[in-house]
């Protein structure tokens, strides 16, 4: 005879203790980027003046230009794209590309299941040096640029960048990080990007949307979201929704100051050591040990 009481208890135990958890949609930040109308010189500032390692050389494709360096735990890209006549592309921290936590099929299914507004996957083909055209990666837009309901800050480009398990992409990321270590972090002694600071108008509403990407993992506390991959994201209330600043972790504040001070690049902010925005096209970059 079946022990009804024991079976019911076991069922509750399984339901409460061993229920299948919902995995996160993304693992963290694959790369983030800044726009600049002076794309190549600005890219060279990070590569040559700051001594960060080149992961993808600067290339101008006509309506789009880009170059990528390693900041240790994450890639940083300087980009330019065409804007309508009469407009000027601003220099600003503009976008965050997230790394998926699974296959493309799993990612799309989880976005739907968790109720995360998203765009249709956009396949991007590239032509190799041998002239062979092939699928390179797939982007899935999550931001609010094209309509309401997207992830905040709405004025930033937030998307999932699926490299489809490309071993070449993994190798370049790893080699770039290792080379940066070999260079002792370049001129500033960069170890990693500690966090990106994101300004939003409605803090709780923004965090509620981002929590959907986390599945059942408790990775948000006090407005800070941490990831297995890449820097943390700190959300703060601000009058304008934007990516406010990057915070670099360096080997030594004294060493960073030694590089910045003779060049007139220091801006002291709230007892923090920051780079003078005018020296980096208006971007906000602060350093911590």
Secondary structure, 3 states (H helix, E strand, C coil): CCCHHHHHHHHHHHHHHCCCCCCCCEEEEEEEEEECCCHHHHHHHHHHHCCCEEEEEEEECCCEEEEEEECCCCEEEEEEECCCCCCCCCCEEEEEEEEECCCHHHHHHHHHHHCCCCCCCEEEEEECCCCCEEEEEEEEECECCCCCCCECCCCCEEEEEECCCCHHHHHHHHHHHHHHHHCCCHHHCEEEEEEEEEEECCHHHHHHHHHHHHCCCCCEECCEECCCECCEEEEEECCCCEEEEEEEEECCHHHHHHHHHCCCCEEEECCEEEECHHHHCCCCEEEEC
